[in-house]
Each structure stands twice: as structure tokens, then as C-alpha cells.
Amino acid sequence: MLKILLVVMIIVSAFAFTEGCVDKTEKLPDSTSNQTEPVTEPSVKPVGEAISVNTEVNETPAVVLPERKPDTQIIWIQQYSFAPRDPIIYVGDKLNWINDETKPISYKLVSEDGLWNDKTLGRGNKFNYTFTKAGVYNYSCPGYGKTLRSSVTVVEYNETTAGLYDSTLKKDIQTID
């Protein structure tokens, strides 16, 4: 009797386990059958005339520059050289050359572009010049070779150059009013 009960339980268990494995979904038609449904193409209906839209983009955004007051930068003449050499400034800025030699040496400061008349600077003397046009201007103290020959680059203050030169100059040059 125990054997029969065991066999019945195995059969019942087998049915219980396989119950979830049986496919109870509805059978779909065979894809090889000749039944075809008519296919309808989507139709496009005219909606009227197209409206043109202006898509131009203003490529030049308005740039508001901070107001800038002209600076005065010092060029020291010391130990037979200019310090700093070849400064870059903005239009309207002023350079102030100061003879800072410890020995009683006079220098003749010459604008090679004719911006000013030759200036003789004795020890402790100074000369300043305001640059009103953009460009590269050469100056020198004749008789001292390349050590006392330099140039100043003067640029327009605009959205491209704003802030580029103030910080670099002020690292190397003392500012005076």
C-alpha cells in the first residue's frame, strides 16, 4: 500500500510541476498560410502653403566692456638696460621712463619713429609720453647697442584685448598716477 501511495504522489507531483510549463496562449496563424490582410499606405494631406520663418542668427553679440581709465607705466633705466623690455599697453596709456642708475649717467632717449624730440635724462630724471595710436614703436638710447633698444606695442582696448595686458604689465612694472 505504501508503494501505491508513493506512486500516486509522484504522479500528482509531476502534474503539479508541469502545469506551469504548458503553453496556454492562443495559437497565431501560420506565417506560411496564404491569408494576407490588405495593407493600407498612410496618406499625406496638404495643409496649405508653407510659412517661411526668419532663422538668421546675430553672430555678433553685444559686448559691454568695463570702463577703463588710462594707465601710466614706468620703464626703469637701470644697469644699462630697460626694465621691462618691450611692454604692451593700450591706446591712451602713458609710459614714464625714469633714469634709475646709481652712477651719475645721463641717457639720451630717442623715439626711432619720431614721436618725440630726443630727451636727455640725467640720474633721477624722468620723461613720459602718451600713446594715442595703436602700433609698435621703437625707442633707444644710442651708443649702448641692443641693451638700451626696445619697443612698445600699443593695442586698442576692445572685447578681444580687454584685460590681457593690464595684469601682465603690473607684475613687472610699478604703476604711478
VOGU-900493 format. One record per residue: x, y, z of N, C-alpha, C in turn; chain; residue in three letters; residue number from 1. Coordinates in Angstrom, 3 decimals, decimal comma. Example, Ala and Ser with C-alpha at 12.3 -4.5 7.8 and 13.67 -1.06 7.14 Angstrom:
REM VOGU-900493
ATOM; n_x; n_y; n_z; ca_x; ca_y; ca_z; c_x; c_y; c_z; unit; code; pos
ATOM; 13,190; -5,690; 7,800; 12,300; -4,500; 7,800; 13,200; -3,300; 7,800; A; ALA; 1
ATOM; 12,850; -2,250; 7,080; 13,670; -1,060; 7,140; 12,900; 0,030; 7,870; A; SER; 2
This chain:
REM VOGU-900493
ATOM; n_x; n_y; n_z; ca_x; ca_y; ca_z; c_x; c_y; c_z; unit; code; pos
ATOM; 0,809; -1,167; 0,000; 0,000; 0,000; 0,000; 0,871; 1,257; 0,000; A; MET; 1
ATOM; 1,903; 1,172; 0,700; 2,830; 2,289; 0,759; 3,417; 2,555; -0,612; A; LEU; 2
ATOM; 3,649; 1,510; -1,366; 4,208; 1,676; -2,710; 3,192; 2,367; -3,607; A; LYS; 3
ATOM; 1,931; 2,033; -3,488; 0,902; 2,633; -4,334; 0,762; 4,116; -3,978; A; ILE; 4
ATOM; 0,773; 4,392; -2,709; 0,655; 5,782; -2,267; 1,837; 6,605; -2,776; A; LEU; 5
ATOM; 2,987; 6,042; -2,757; 4,190; 6,721; -3,229; 4,104; 6,977; -4,727; A; LEU; 6
ATOM; 3,632; 6,027; -5,492; 3,499; 6,192; -6,943; 2,465; 7,268; -7,237; A; VAL; 7
ATOM; 1,360; 7,307; -6,503; 0,310; 8,306; -6,725; 0,866; 9,702; -6,419; A; VAL; 8
ATOM; 1,614; 9,800; -5,383; 2,174; 11,115; -5,027; 3,169; 11,590; -6,082; A; MET; 9
ATOM; 3,927; 10,685; -6,647; 4,879; 11,063; -7,695; 4,129; 11,557; -8,927; A; ILE; 10
ATOM; 3,037; 10,868; -9,273; 2,254; 11,257; -10,456; 1,610; 12,618; -10,214; A; ILE; 11
ATOM; 1,039; 12,829; -9,054; 0,398; 14,111; -8,734; 1,440; 15,228; -8,733; A; VAL; 12
ATOM; 2,586; 14,954; -8,165; 3,653; 15,956; -8,139; 4,118; 16,297; -9,542; A; SER; 13
ATOM; 4,222; 15,302; -10,387; 4,647; 15,537; -11,764; 3,662; 16,443; -12,478; A; ALA; 14
ATOM; 2,353; 16,211; -12,292; 1,342; 17,075; -12,910; 1,422; 18,492; -12,350; A; PHE; 15
ATOM; 1,667; 18,590; -11,054; 1,742; 19,910; -10,429; 2,937; 20,713; -10,966; A; ALA; 16
ATOM; 4,075; 20,032; -11,126; 5,271; 20,722; -11,630; 5,142; 21,102; -13,098; A; PHE; 17
ATOM; 4,494; 20,311; -13,891; 4,399; 20,583; -15,324; 3,250; 21,499; -15,652; A; THR; 18
ATOM; 2,386; 21,804; -14,729; 1,234; 22,652; -15,001; 1,678; 24,042; -15,469; A; GLU; 19
ATOM; 2,715; 24,623; -14,912; 3,186; 25,949; -15,305; 3,946; 25,940; -16,603; A; GLY; 20
ATOM; 4,329; 24,789; -17,091; 5,128; 24,706; -18,303; 4,298; 24,532; -19,545; A; CYS; 21
ATOM; 3,033; 24,370; -19,442; 2,177; 24,138; -20,599; 1,811; 25,485; -21,195; A; VAL; 22
ATOM; 1,930; 25,634; -22,530; 1,599; 26,866; -23,247; 0,101; 26,957; -23,393; A; ASP; 23
ATOM; -0,493; 27,978; -22,774; -1,938; 28,143; -22,838; -2,314; 29,315; -23,728; A; LYS; 24
ATOM; -1,357; 29,884; -24,488; -1,656; 31,037; -25,333; -2,372; 30,580; -26,578; A; THR; 25
ATOM; -3,057; 31,523; -27,164; -3,804; 31,241; -28,379; -2,826; 31,088; -29,521; A; GLU; 26
ATOM; -3,031; 30,152; -30,350; -2,138; 29,912; -31,470; -2,341; 30,995; -32,510; A; LYS; 27
ATOM; -1,232; 31,519; -33,017; -1,263; 32,524; -34,074; -1,352; 31,819; -35,410; A; LEU; 28
ATOM; -1,857; 32,514; -36,412; -1,922; 31,856; -37,718; -0,518; 31,566; -38,220; A; PRO; 29
ATOM; -0,390; 30,533; -38,948; 0,880; 30,094; -39,513; 1,339; 31,123; -40,542; A; ASP; 30
ATOM; 2,592; 31,532; -40,479; 3,107; 32,564; -41,385; 3,205; 32,053; -42,809; A; SER; 31
ATOM; 3,147; 30,764; -42,971; 3,232; 30,228; -44,329; 1,864; 30,144; -44,980; A; THR; 32
ATOM; 0,807; 30,491; -44,250; -0,528; 30,407; -44,851; -0,699; 31,523; -45,861; A; SER; 33
ATOM; -1,634; 31,390; -46,712; -1,857; 32,330; -47,801; -2,791; 33,460; -47,419; A; ASN; 34
ATOM; -3,138; 33,541; -46,165; -4,031; 34,609; -45,766; -3,228; 35,896; -45,636; A; GLN; 35
ATOM; -3,616; 36,894; -46,416; -2,953; 38,192; -46,319; -3,997; 39,256; -46,105; A; THR; 36
ATOM; -3,674; 40,166; -45,229; -4,577; 41,280; -44,994; -4,152; 42,430; -45,881; A; GLU; 37
ATOM; -5,085; 43,188; -46,364; -4,708; 44,321; -47,220; -3,937; 45,357; -46,401; A; PRO; 38
ATOM; -2,837; 45,853; -46,987; -2,001; 46,859; -46,334; -2,417; 48,220; -46,849; A; VAL; 39
ATOM; -2,694; 49,118; -45,918; -3,081; 50,467; -46,345; -1,887; 51,397; -46,146; A; THR; 40
ATOM; -1,584; 52,145; -47,171; -0,492; 53,105; -47,114; -0,981; 54,354; -46,388; A; GLU; 41
ATOM; -0,129; 54,957; -45,570; -0,546; 56,212; -44,938; -0,684; 57,296; -45,996; A; PRO; 42
ATOM; -1,616; 58,140; -45,814; -1,808; 59,210; -46,789; -1,391; 60,539; -46,175; A; SER; 43
ATOM; -0,875; 61,407; -47,023; -0,447; 62,732; -46,593; -1,405; 63,722; -47,199; A; VAL; 44
ATOM; -1,951; 64,547; -46,363; -2,896; 65,549; -46,842; -2,212; 66,899; -46,831; A; LYS; 45
ATOM; -2,372; 67,688; -47,862; -1,776; 69,028; -47,869; -2,410; 69,882; -46,773; A; PRO; 46
ATOM; -1,577; 70,726; -46,136; -2,066; 71,573; -45,059; -2,099; 73,041; -45,445; A; VAL; 47
ATOM; -1,768; 73,357; -46,652; -1,753; 74,749; -47,076; -0,343; 75,162; -47,436; A; GLY; 48
ATOM; -0,152; 76,460; -47,649; 1,165; 76,949; -48,043; 2,116; 76,960; -46,863; A; GLU; 49
ATOM; 3,383; 76,736; -47,162; 4,410; 76,774; -46,123; 4,660; 78,215; -45,717; A; ALA; 50
ATOM; 4,940; 78,410; -44,460; 5,225; 79,747; -43,938; 6,724; 79,830; -43,698; A; ILE; 51
ATOM; 7,368; 80,846; -44,278; 8,810; 80,964; -44,074; 9,061; 81,655; -42,738; A; SER; 52
ATOM; 10,082; 81,168; -42,050; 10,444; 81,704; -40,741; 11,870; 82,232; -40,835; A; VAL; 53
ATOM; 12,096; 83,428; -40,320; 13,431; 84,013; -40,332; 14,282; 83,302; -39,285; A; ASN; 54
ATOM; 15,313; 82,602; -39,749; 16,164; 81,848; -38,829; 17,576; 82,432; -38,755; A; THR; 55
ATOM; 17,750; 83,665; -39,189; 19,072; 84,278; -39,122; 19,469; 84,487; -37,667; A; GLU; 56
ATOM; 20,753; 84,263; -37,393; 21,285; 84,428; -36,048; 22,247; 85,602; -36,069; A; VAL; 57
ATOM; 22,092; 86,476; -35,115; 23,018; 87,594; -34,996; 24,338; 87,035; -34,473; A; ASN; 58
ATOM; 25,363; 87,025; -35,331; 26,637; 86,419; -34,964; 27,504; 87,317; -34,097; A; GLU; 59
ATOM; 27,142; 88,568; -33,963; 27,937; 89,490; -33,165; 27,134; 89,880; -31,928; A; THR; 60
ATOM; 27,343; 89,174; -30,827; 26,597; 89,539; -29,620; 27,098; 90,873; -29,079; A; PRO; 61
ATOM; 26,219; 91,555; -28,418; 26,606; 92,830; -27,829; 27,553; 92,573; -26,666; A; ALA; 62
ATOM; 28,704; 93,232; -26,694; 29,693; 93,073; -25,639; 29,795; 94,403; -24,906; A; VAL; 63
ATOM; 29,630; 94,347; -23,614; 29,762; 95,551; -22,807; 31,081; 95,442; -22,053; A; VAL; 64
ATOM; 32,010; 96,300; -22,428; 33,326; 96,287; -21,793; 33,305; 97,120; -20,526; A; LEU; 65
ATOM; 34,055; 96,678; -19,531; 34,160; 97,519; -18,339; 34,902; 98,799; -18,690; A; PRO; 66
ATOM; 34,526; 99,871; -18,045; 35,199; 101,141; -18,314; 36,647; 101,037; -17,864; A; GLU; 67
ATOM; 37,519; 101,610; -18,635; 38,947; 101,525; -18,344; 39,544; 102,919; -18,378; A; ARG; 68
ATOM; 40,255; 103,261; -17,320; 40,965; 104,545; -17,272; 42,384; 104,304; -17,755; A; LYS; 69
ATOM; 42,966; 105,258; -18,482; 44,342; 105,089; -18,950; 45,312; 104,898; -17,785; A; PRO; 70
ATOM; 46,302; 104,067; -18,017; 47,340; 103,794; -17,017; 48,626; 104,508; -17,387; A; ASP; 71
ATOM; 49,458; 104,716; -16,387; 50,818; 105,190; -16,599; 51,737; 104,077; -16,127; A; THR; 72
ATOM; 52,587; 103,622; -17,010; 53,517; 102,534; -16,690; 54,939; 103,077; -16,652; A; GLN; 73
ATOM; 55,721; 102,562; -15,729; 57,111; 103,003; -15,584; 58,039; 102,061; -16,345; A; ILE; 74
ATOM; 58,976; 102,667; -17,081; 60,089; 101,930; -17,681; 61,341; 102,438; -16,961; A; ILE; 75
ATOM; 61,953; 101,541; -16,202; 63,158; 101,897; -15,466; 64,377; 101,767; -16,369; A; TRP; 76
ATOM; 65,240; 102,761; -16,313; 66,535; 102,664; -16,992; 67,545; 102,451; -15,877; A; ILE; 77
ATOM; 68,062; 101,229; -15,820; 68,997; 100,895; -14,748; 69,950; 99,806; -15,222; A; GLN; 78
ATOM; 71,176; 99,904; -14,802; 72,231; 98,965; -15,165; 72,310; 98,792; -16,684; A; GLN; 79
ATOM; 72,229; 99,916; -17,376; 72,370; 99,978; -18,835; 71,322; 99,128; -19,568; A; TYR; 80
ATOM; 70,091; 99,100; -19,050; 69,014; 98,368; -19,727; 67,659; 98,952; -19,338; A; SER; 81
ATOM; 66,632; 98,608; -20,141; 65,255; 98,993; -19,858; 64,581; 97,862; -19,085; A; PHE; 82
ATOM; 63,796; 98,221; -18,084; 63,048; 97,215; -17,337; 61,635; 97,735; -17,110; A; ALA; 83
ATOM; 60,668; 97,102; -17,684; 60,712; 95,916; -18,533; 61,046; 96,277; -19,972; A; PRO; 84
ATOM; 61,445; 95,257; -20,703; 61,712; 95,427; -22,138; 60,423; 95,144; -22,897; A; ARG; 85
ATOM; 60,210; 95,827; -23,969; 59,100; 95,594; -24,905; 57,727; 95,491; -24,228; A; ASP; 86
ATOM; 57,294; 96,532; -23,522; 55,978; 96,477; -22,872; 54,839; 96,491; -23,901; A; PRO; 87
ATOM; 53,681; 96,030; -23,471; 52,452; 96,088; -24,263; 51,457; 96,910; -23,450; A; ILE; 88
ATOM; 50,900; 97,946; -24,090; 49,959; 98,831; -23,401; 48,765; 99,077; -24,319; A; ILE; 89
ATOM; 47,758; 99,782; -23,785; 46,577; 100,149; -24,558; 46,709; 101,582; -25,074; A; TYR; 90
ATOM; 45,985; 101,866; -26,156; 45,914; 103,236; -26,669; 45,419; 104,130; -25,532; A; VAL; 91
ATOM; 46,079; 105,270; -25,350; 45,722; 106,207; -24,284; 46,578; 106,053; -23,042; A; GLY; 92
ATOM; 47,327; 104,949; -22,944; 48,218; 104,756; -21,800; 49,491; 105,579; -21,987; A; ASP; 93
ATOM; 50,157; 105,800; -20,870; 51,372; 106,611; -20,864; 52,528; 105,761; -20,358; A; LYS; 94
ATOM; 53,705; 105,910; -20,991; 54,938; 105,321; -20,462; 55,732; 106,437; -19,813; A; LEU; 95
ATOM; 56,351; 106,109; -18,688; 57,151; 107,060; -17,948; 58,534; 106,437; -17,761; A; ASN; 96
ATOM; 59,538; 106,958; -18,502; 60,910; 106,456; -18,403; 61,598; 107,191; -17,261; A; TRP; 97
ATOM; 62,232; 106,439; -16,386; 62,946; 107,036; -15,255; 64,376; 106,505; -15,254; A; ILE; 98
ATOM; 65,345; 107,435; -15,226; 66,751; 107,060; -15,120; 67,013; 106,715; -13,656; A; ASN; 99
ATOM; 67,186; 105,429; -13,385; 67,356; 104,948; -12,018; 68,763; 104,407; -11,779; A; ASP; 100
ATOM; 69,736; 104,931; -12,506; 71,125; 104,486; -12,328; 71,665; 104,984; -10,993; A; GLU; 101
ATOM; 72,535; 104,201; -10,418; 73,177; 104,619; -9,171; 74,358; 105,543; -9,465; A; THR; 102
ATOM; 74,939; 105,393; -10,669; 76,048; 106,261; -11,091; 75,468; 107,486; -11,782; A; LYS; 103
ATOM; 76,185; 108,590; -11,794; 75,680; 109,797; -12,463; 75,814; 109,690; -13,984; A; PRO; 104
ATOM; 74,932; 108,874; -14,594; 74,960; 108,669; -16,047; 73,715; 109,315; -16,645; A; ILE; 105
ATOM; 73,909; 110,039; -17,739; 72,783; 110,610; -18,480; 72,556; 109,773; -19,735; A; SER; 106
ATOM; 71,305; 109,618; -20,074; 70,934; 108,889; -21,297; 70,137; 109,808; -22,204; A; TYR; 107
ATOM; 70,333; 109,646; -23,501; 69,525; 110,370; -24,483; 68,482; 109,380; -24,994; A; LYS; 108
ATOM; 67,187; 109,613; -24,682; 66,088; 108,740; -25,087; 65,547; 109,223; -26,426; A; LEU; 109
ATOM; 65,610; 108,332; -27,427; 65,243; 108,687; -28,799; 64,058; 107,842; -29,250; A; VAL; 110
ATOM; 63,067; 108,519; -29,838; 61,975; 107,803; -30,498; 62,417; 107,566; -31,938; A; SER; 111
ATOM; 62,606; 106,305; -32,294; 63,045; 105,990; -33,657; 61,929; 106,190; -34,675; A; GLU; 112
ATOM; 60,715; 106,433; -34,193; 59,564; 106,682; -35,070; 59,173; 108,157; -35,075; A; ASP; 113
ATOM; 59,973; 109,010; -34,425; 59,736; 110,452; -34,436; 58,561; 110,902; -33,578; A; GLY; 114
ATOM; 58,191; 110,143; -32,559; 57,054; 110,535; -31,720; 57,396; 111,720; -30,822; A; LEU; 115
ATOM; 58,606; 111,825; -30,362; 59,038; 112,926; -29,503; 60,446; 113,337; -29,900; A; TRP; 116
ATOM; 60,806; 114,564; -29,520; 62,179; 115,030; -29,718; 63,071; 114,296; -28,718; A; ASN; 117
ATOM; 64,319; 114,114; -29,073; 65,257; 113,421; -28,191; 65,234; 114,059; -26,806; A; ASP; 118
ATOM; 65,207; 113,211; -25,779; 65,171; 113,675; -24,386; 66,407; 113,176; -23,657; A; LYS; 119
ATOM; 67,097; 114,073; -22,986; 68,246; 113,682; -22,171; 67,770; 113,522; -20,731; A; THR; 120
ATOM; 68,040; 112,312; -20,189; 67,597; 112,008; -18,829; 68,813; 111,809; -17,925; A; LEU; 121
ATOM; 69,045; 112,764; -17,049; 70,095; 112,607; -16,040; 69,596; 111,671; -14,939; A; GLY; 122
ATOM; 70,511; 111,256; -14,074; 70,139; 110,351; -12,992; 68,985; 110,936; -12,177; A; ARG; 123
ATOM; 67,896; 110,119; -11,993; 66,722; 110,560; -11,240; 65,700; 111,314; -12,071; A; GLY; 124
ATOM; 66,041; 111,674; -13,314; 65,096; 112,402; -14,161; 64,145; 111,432; -14,856; A; ASN; 125
ATOM; 63,023; 112,012; -15,306; 62,035; 111,176; -15,996; 61,450; 111,907; -17,191; A; LYS; 126
ATOM; 60,851; 111,108; -18,084; 60,157; 111,633; -19,263; 58,962; 110,716; -19,505; A; PHE; 127
ATOM; 57,807; 111,323; -19,826; 56,646; 110,479; -20,135; 56,035; 110,858; -21,471; A; ASN; 128
ATOM; 55,363; 109,881; -22,059; 54,723; 110,070; -23,355; 53,433; 109,246; -23,368; A; TYR; 129
ATOM; 52,342; 109,875; -23,866; 51,047; 109,192; -24,004; 50,898; 108,707; -25,435; A; THR; 130
ATOM; 50,600; 107,427; -25,595; 50,456; 106,812; -26,918; 48,992; 106,856; -27,339; A; PHE; 131
ATOM; 48,743; 107,527; -28,481; 47,367; 107,760; -28,918; 46,942; 106,898; -30,107; A; THR; 132
ATOM; 47,875; 106,161; -30,688; 47,552; 105,296; -31,829; 48,119; 103,907; -31,598; A; LYS; 133
ATOM; 47,368; 102,906; -32,076; 47,858; 101,522; -31,987; 49,051; 101,355; -32,922; A; ALA; 134
ATOM; 49,977; 100,495; -32,544; 51,143; 100,218; -33,369; 52,309; 99,740; -32,525; A; GLY; 135
ATOM; 53,426; 99,516; -33,169; 54,657; 99,139; -32,485; 55,643; 100,273; -32,698; A; VAL; 136
ATOM; 56,136; 100,825; -31,589; 57,006; 101,991; -31,638; 58,350; 101,649; -30,990; A; TYR; 137
ATOM; 59,421; 101,999; -31,688; 60,779; 101,690; -31,222; 61,395; 102,912; -30,548; A; ASN; 138
ATOM; 62,157; 102,632; -29,502; 62,899; 103,694; -28,821; 64,237; 103,132; -28,357; A; TYR; 139
ATOM; 65,181; 104,018; -28,120; 66,519; 103,559; -27,724; 67,293; 104,701; -27,075; A; SER; 140
ATOM; 68,418; 104,322; -26,530; 69,421; 105,275; -26,059; 70,661; 104,981; -26,904; A; CYS; 141
ATOM; 70,926; 105,782; -27,962; 72,030; 105,489; -28,874; 73,373; 105,402; -28,140; A; PRO; 142
ATOM; 74,204; 104,513; -28,662; 75,534; 104,343; -28,099; 75,625; 103,178; -27,123; A; GLY; 143
ATOM; 74,533; 102,510; -26,829; 74,549; 101,408; -25,862; 74,136; 100,070; -26,497; A; TYR; 144
ATOM; 74,078; 100,026; -27,816; 73,758; 98,774; -28,509; 72,350; 98,282; -28,204; A; GLY; 145
ATOM; 72,197; 96,946; -28,229; 70,876; 96,336; -28,056; 70,355; 96,404; -26,626; A; LYS; 146
ATOM; 71,246; 96,628; -25,653; 70,785; 96,638; -24,266; 69,846; 97,794; -23,973; A; THR; 147
ATOM; 70,039; 98,921; -24,657; 69,143; 100,064; -24,481; 68,380; 100,349; -25,782; A; LEU; 148
ATOM; 67,836; 99,311; -26,346; 66,953; 99,400; -27,524; 65,732; 98,559; -27,194; A; ARG; 149
ATOM; 64,540; 99,121; -27,434; 63,312; 98,415; -27,092; 62,167; 98,922; -27,962; A; SER; 150
ATOM; 61,002; 98,372; -27,727; 59,805; 98,835; -28,437; 58,615; 98,714; -27,506; A; SER; 151
ATOM; 57,586; 99,473; -27,794; 56,330; 99,379; -27,061; 55,251; 98,989; -28,077; A; VAL; 152
ATOM; 54,449; 98,026; -27,723; 53,316; 97,634; -28,559; 52,071; 98,259; -27,948; A; THR; 153
ATOM; 51,356; 99,040; -28,761; 50,160; 99,736; -28,299; 48,967; 99,111; -29,018; A; VAL; 154
ATOM; 48,007; 98,604; -28,245; 46,836; 97,927; -28,823; 45,565; 98,665; -28,435; A; VAL; 155
ATOM; 44,544; 98,505; -29,268; 43,228; 99,069; -28,979; 42,602; 98,286; -27,828; A; GLU; 156
ATOM; 41,853; 98,963; -27,010; 41,106; 98,308; -25,939; 39,765; 97,900; -26,528; A; TYR; 157
ATOM; 39,557; 96,591; -26,679; 38,292; 96,094; -27,219; 37,975; 94,745; -26,593; A; ASN; 158
ATOM; 36,906; 94,091; -27,074; 36,484; 92,823; -26,461; 37,523; 91,718; -26,600; A; GLU; 159
ATOM; 38,411; 91,821; -27,589; 39,443; 90,807; -27,766; 40,625; 91,033; -26,832; A; THR; 160
ATOM; 40,980; 92,290; -26,594; 42,191; 92,585; -25,820; 41,912; 92,999; -24,374; A; THR; 161
ATOM; 40,655; 93,206; -24,022; 40,326; 93,695; -22,672; 40,894; 92,779; -21,600; A; ALA; 162
ATOM; 41,672; 93,344; -20,717; 42,213; 92,612; -19,582; 43,449; 91,785; -19,863; A; GLY; 163
ATOM; 43,901; 91,735; -21,104; 45,053; 90,889; -21,416; 46,373; 91,482; -20,947; A; LEU; 164
ATOM; 46,494; 92,788; -21,040; 47,798; 93,385; -20,815; 47,941; 94,066; -19,471; A; TYR; 165
ATOM; 46,845; 94,468; -18,857; 46,957; 95,147; -17,562; 47,649; 94,252; -16,540; A; ASP; 166
ATOM; 47,207; 93,016; -16,431; 47,751; 92,141; -15,386; 49,198; 91,766; -15,660; A; SER; 167
ATOM; 49,574; 91,583; -16,926; 50,956; 91,196; -17,191; 51,896; 92,365; -16,956; A; THR; 168
ATOM; 51,468; 93,564; -17,292; 52,337; 94,721; -17,074; 52,523; 94,993; -15,592; A; LEU; 169
ATOM; 51,475; 94,869; -14,828; 51,555; 95,251; -13,428; 52,390; 94,282; -12,611; A; LYS; 170
ATOM; 52,670; 93,115; -13,142; 53,567; 92,204; -12,447; 54,996; 92,742; -12,485; A; LYS; 171
ATOM; 55,354; 93,334; -13,633; 56,735; 93,729; -13,845; 56,984; 95,225; -13,701; A; ASP; 172
ATOM; 55,948; 96,030; -13,756; 56,136; 97,481; -13,784; 55,343; 98,092; -12,632; A; ILE; 173
ATOM; 55,921; 99,044; -11,979; 55,185; 99,754; -10,947; 54,290; 100,775; -11,617; A; GLN; 174
ATOM; 53,102; 100,949; -11,101; 52,151; 101,894; -11,669; 52,198; 103,196; -10,872; A; THR; 175
ATOM; 52,164; 104,313; -11,595; 52,114; 105,612; -10,922; 50,979; 106,397; -11,547; A; ILE; 176
ATOM; 50,517; 107,411; -10,849; 49,441; 108,245; -11,387; 49,997; 109,469; -12,058; A; ASP; 177
